Amino acid sequence: MTPSFEALQKQLKKLPGVGYRSSERMAIHLLLEKPESSLALVAALESALDRVSSCPVCGNICESEQCVICENTRRSESGQVCVVEHVSDLLSLEKSGAYNGAYHVLHGKLSPINGVGPDELNFDSLMKRIKSNSISELILALPNDIEGEATCHYLIDLLDAFPVSVSRIGFGLPSGGSVLYADAVTLQSALSARQKF
């Protein structure tokens, strides 16, 4: 291994979901197998760094003053805002077509152990939206784990003085899933979120 190769591999390994072997394959691909694709990747990355920013209203990615969802008045007029942890969660919900309201991206969840407190998350712009009376319902689509629960409770405490209804997405067995293979937390969530036929 050369120092430059190792430096590239080390940076690639820092990407989410990329381990040692994947970063090694990527580095070999970019440097030796398809070096012409490296230039296109660098150009796309430079362009995105120059143009893409965080929407000041909701925290989504945007290339103008607001993201395309916030610019769509039909979506914001519903008064519903779905609160998600990351932009990738927003993109998943958009691809599903199951939700047509507005969003708010926190860019993480509360985790005192990891040094993530309220000041590190996108709560300020959410509170501005709530104080402007443009939100009637918050739908919390945060993870079903300890940090996600803590973040939900923190939000509920923040909203205590405001006339905003708060709901949480259901958790439980995935479509086509079996009780046999579900863990205890999933089964508990599925039972507590049960609905009548």
N, C-alpha and C positions, 0 to 999 in steps of 0.2 A: 504494500500500500504506500502511496505517496502522501506527503503532507496535505496537498491540495485536495486529493480524493477524500482523505479522512475528514478534512474540514467540511467538504460538501456533504458527505454522508452524515456527519454529526448534525448539521443544520436540518437535513431532510428528516432525521430521526426525531427531531423536536416537533414535527407536524403531528396532529392528532391521528391516532390509529396506525402510525407507522413505527414498526419495530426495527431491530438491527438488520434482519434479512431483507425486509422491504426497502429500507433506505439504501442498502448495498445494491440491490437490483436497480433501483431508480437511478442511482449515481452512475452505474455502468451503462445503463440505457442512454442517459443524457450525455455522457462524455464520449462513449465509444460506439454504441450501436446506432444511435440517431442524433449525432451532434447538431444537425440542422434544426431539430425540434427544440434544442436548448435555447437558441436565439429567439424563437417564437415565444417560448415560455418566459424568458427574461423581458421581452417587449410587452407581453400581456401583463406581467407582474408590475412593471414600471407604470404602464398606463392605468392599471387598477389603483395603484398607490396614489397616483396623481388625481384620479377622478372620483373614486368611491370613498364615501364617508358614512358616518352614522346619522340617520335622520334625527333632527333635533326634537321632533315631536314624539316618535315612538321607539327609536333606537334601531330600526331596520336599516339595511344598506340602501344608499341612494346616490345619485349622481347629480341631483339638483337641490333646490332648497328643502324639499320634502321628498319622501319616498312615494312611489306610485300608489300605494295603498292609502296613505294620508291625503294625497291629492284628490282621491276619489271621494267626493262629498257624499255620495250615496252610501258608502260604507261607514263613514263617521256619523251620519245622521241617525243610525240605528241606536246609538248610545251604548252599544256593547263593545267592550274592549277585552280581548283575550290576552292574558299576561303569560308570557313564555320565558324560559330561561335563556335560550340562545336564538340567533337568527335562523339556525338550521331547524329549530323546532317550528318556527313560523313558516319556513319553506315547506316542511312536511305537511302542516295543516293546509297550506295553500294548494299543494298537489292533490290532497285528498278531496278538495272541493266541499268538505263538510261544514265549513264556516265561511261566512261572507261579511263579517264585521271588521272592526279595526283591531289593531294589536298594540302590545307594549312589550318590548324586549328588555329584560333586566340585565342581560350580559353576565349571568351567573346566579348564584343563590347564596344565602347567608351561610357562612362556615367559619366560625371563630377559630377553630383549630388551624385552618389554612389562612388565617388573617383576612378573611373576607367579611367585612362588616357593612352596615347600611350605606356608608359613604362611598364604598367601592362599587355599588350597584346603581342602576338607573331609576332610583326612586323619585328624585327631584322633579323630573319632567312629568312623571305619572301624577304626582301631587298637584302640579300646575294644571294638568288636564282635569283632574277631579275638582279643583277649586273653581275652574271656569264653568262648572256645571254642564260640561259636554258629555259626561259619562253617567249612565244610569245603572249599568251592570258591569261588574268585573267577573270574568270567567278565568279562574286560576288553572292554568294548564302546566303546572310545575311538577317535577318528579315526585314519585311516591317513595321518598326516602327521608331520613332525618333532617337533612338540610332543606329539602323541599317543604317539609312540614313546618319547620321553623320559619321559613320565608313566608309561607301562607299565614301563619299566626301573626308575624310581624306586620304584614299588610292589613290584616283584619283589625289589629290594634290601631294602626294609622288611620283607618277609615271609620273609626268609631263615631266621630263627630259629623260625618257626611252622609247624606241620604243616597247611598249607593248600595245596591244589593250585590252580594258576593256569592258566587257558586264555584264549584270545583268539578273538573272533569271526572268521569267515572274511571275506576281502575278495576282490573280483574282479569279473567281469562281472555286471551285473544280469540278472535273468530277462528273456529276450527280447533281450538285448544282443548285439552283433556284435563280433567281434575286429577287423573293419575299422575301426571308429570308436573303439576303446579307446585310451587313452593308455598310455605305457610303464609307468608305476607300476601302473595297473590290471592290465595284462597280467602284470607280474611277480608281483603279489599273487595273481592267478588261477592262475598256474602253480605257485607255491609252496604254495597251499592245495588243490591237486588231490587227488581221492580216487579209489580204485579202484572199478570197477563190480563 
